[in-house]
Amino acid sequence: MTRALGGQAGTTERVVPARLARSWHLVSALRLDEAHGSLADSIVIDLEDAVPAAQKPGAREAAAGWLATGSAWVRVNDATSGEWRADLAAVCRVACLRGVMLAKVETPEQIEATAAGLPAGTRIVALIESARGLEAAADIARSAGTFRLAFGSGDFRRDTGVGDDPLALAYARSRLVVASAAAGIPGAIDGPTITESPDALTAAARHTRTMGLTGKLTLRGDHAALINDALSPSADEREWAAGLLGSAPSRDARDGSYLPMLARARSIVALASAFGPLAS
């Protein structure tokens, strides 16, 4: 399945369902040319941190114009800000909105209020960026309007004083993973990794997957391919899954491990089908 990229007639890419999307490319509404040709599973037009206050009205118009021909998500300002209502009014006018990413969510009521201000059924990704947000993550995940949780790791570190070491952030990531699973919503989306090193990005994305998160934010389109690769089943995993599904269960498999392995193999095959061939 393919779709045309916004503003680029004739260019197509595989559509990865938003519930499985691995790379989420945040693009300032003031620099929408960066969205063209991005390999990210999901493009997110940013009306929040990437736009100075004085330029937000123009950014909303730019986003609406881009969404007249291109499909994307939009990150809107948080529900306590003076920009939130205007952001919602702007995105309500467009036909190609894939969903909204709500910044700095701290209560399920903020999700409910945002959903009420959008067309019925609009999907909302809740960005958890503070200690209060993390403490309410389970309730936020259970809110009817929440589609996925995402980790605003930079603002979370600023709010809590936690360092950027993976061990220091493991608790927060785990809370989002568990909250998502308990609520029955798709896997959580990790925060971005700011680096010039492909090896460092790959290591960070692999850690994301190890922690149980299934997506990752990025500020750069050239990071998307590495993120997609790291968050996809590896060649070895695909081979193992195909082998297991192609063989009959052992007659003496009585230790209870076969059914969990079977479920994992089926999940790997389903993901491989959704993501397509490996890049390498």
N, C-alpha and C positions, 0 to 999 in steps of 0.2 A: 504494500500500500504506500502511495506517495502523495505528497502535497506540494503546491507551489509555495515557495518562500515569499514573504511579503515584499512587494515591489519588484520582484524579479520573475517576470514571465518566463516560463520554460525551464526554470530550475526546480528540481524536485529532490525530496529527501524522504527517507522512510519515516513514517509516523509511529512514534512510540507513545502508547497511551500515557496520559498524565499520571495515572496511578503507578506506572512503572518508570517514569522519567528519571534518568540518572543525572544528567547535567542540566542545571538551571542557570542560564546566562543573564545576569542583571545588566541591562543596558540603559544608560541615562536617556531620558526623553529628549535631552538636548543634543544627543549624539547618536541618533537612530541609524545612521549609516553603518554603525558597528554591528547591527543585527543582520545585515545582508550577508548571506553566505555562512553564517554561524552554523557549526555542526552540533550545537546543543540540542538536546531533546526538547527543551522548553526555553523560549525567549521570554524574559520578564522585563517589560518597560518600567523603568524606575522613576516614580514621581516623588520619592522620599529623599534619602540621604544624598543622592547624586545631583540634586537640583537645589540651588540656592533659593531662599524664600522669595526674593524679588522676581525670580524667573519662573515660579511655579505656574502662574496663569498661562504663560506661553508654552510651557512644557505640556500642560494638559491639552492644549490645542494641537500641539505636534503629535502627541500620542494618539489623539482621536483621528487625526489625518492619516497616520501610519496604519491604524487599525481599520481604515476603510478598505484596504487591499491586503493587509497582512494579518495573520492570526498570531496572537500573543497573550501572555498574562500581563497584568499591571500590578506593580507594588504601589499601594496607596499609603498615605501618611496614617499614623496611628489614630485611634478613635478618640483620643483626648486632645488632639491637636486642632488648631483652627483651620487646617487645610483639608481635613478628612471629608467633610460634607461636599466640598467643591470637587474633590477627587472622585467621589462616588457619582456625583451628577455628571461629570465628564465621561466616565466609562459607561454609564447607562445609555449613552447616545450611540454607542458603536455596535456593529453587528458581528465583528470577528473576535470578540473577547473570549479567551479560553478560560479565564478565571481571574481572581484577585488574590494577591499576596498582601495580607494585612500586617503592618509593622507593629512591633512592640506590644503584642497581645499579652494581657495579664489576667483577664477574666473571660469566662464564657459569654457573659453579657455583651462584651465588645464584639464577639463574633455574631451574636444574635442581632445586635443593632446594625452591624454592617450588612448582614444578609437581608435585613428588612429594607435597606436602602438600595438594593440591587435587584435586577430581574430575578424572578423565581428560578431556583435551581443553579444559580451562579456558584461555582466552586470557590472555596476560600482556603488558601494555605495560611496557617497561623504561624507567624514568626515569634518564637520564644526568645526574648533577648534580655531577660532580667531574672533576679532571684524570685520576685513575685510571680512572674510568668511561669518559671519552672515549678514552683510549688503548686500552681494551679493547672499544670499540664494535663493531668488526667481528666479534670473537668472540661478543659478546653477541647481535648480530643473527643470527648463524648458529645460535645455540642453538635446539634443537627447540621449546622452550616459548615463544620470543619471538614475539609477534604484531606489535608495532610498537615503535619506539623513540620516546621523548619527551625533550625538552630541559628540564631543570630549570635554567633560566637564572639565577635568583636565587641559588641555592646554588652554581652553577658560578662565578658572579662572585665570590662570597664566598671560595670555595676557591682561586681563581686570581689574584684581584686585577684581573681584566679589567674594563674599563668597560662602560657600557651602550650605547655607540655601536654602530650596526649593523656598521660596519667591524671593530670590535674583536671582535665575536662571529661574524664571517663564517666564520672557520676552523672553529670548533666546529660551527656549523650545517652546513657543507659536509661535515664528517666524518660526521655522522649521515645526511645525504642519501646519500652514497656508500656507507656501510656498509649502509644499508637496500636500496639498489638491488643491490649486489653479492650480498646474501643472498637476494634475491628476495622480500622482505617488503614490505607496503604502506609508503607514504611516512611519513617521520618527522613528529612533532608538535612544534611550536614552543612555547616558554615563554609565559607570560602577559605582557600589557602592562598596567601599572598606570597608568591615566590617567583623567581626567574628560572628556577631549576626544574627541569622535567622529572628528574629522579625524585626530588623532594615532593613534587606534586603527586607523582605516582604512589609514593610511600604513604602520603597523607590520605589519598583516595582509597588505598587498600586498607588502611586503618579504619576509615569510614565503614567499609564493608564488613570488616572484622567485628566492629562494634554493633552491627545490625542495622545501621542506617542504609537506605537504598538509593539516596540521591545526594547531590552535592551542589551547592551554590558556587558560581564562579563570576568574577568580574571581567574575565577575558575570554573571548571566543576561541583563542588558540589553546585554551586549556580543556576545551570540551572533549576532544577526541581521547585524550589521556584519561579523563574522568570516566568517559563511557567505557573504555577498555577495562579500567580497574574495577568498575562496578558491574561488569558482565561476567557470566560464567566463563572460566578459562577453558582452553582447549582440553586440558586434562579432565576437568569436571564434565565437560560435554561428552568426552569419550567414556568416562566412568558411567555416566547416567545412561547413555545409549546401550552400553554393555549390560547394565543391570536390567534395564527394561526389556532387553532382547533375550534374556535368559530366564529359564524357569526357576522358581525359588527352590533352594536346597531343601530336601526332605527332612534334614535334621536341624533346620533353622528354627530352633525352639527357644532362643534366648530373648525374644521380643525385639530384636534389633532390625528385623527385616522390614516391618511396616514403616518405621521412621525413615529407613534408607530409601524405601520405595517412594515415599512422599517427597523426599528431597530430590530424588532422581526426576520425578515428574515435574517438580518446580524448576529444576535446571533446564529441562527440555522446553518447558513453556517459555521461560525467559529467553533462551537461545532463539526460539522461533520469533519472539517479539522483537528482539534486538537485531536479528539477522547475522550474517557472517562476521567473524572476528576481523578486526582491522588489520591485524598482522598475520 
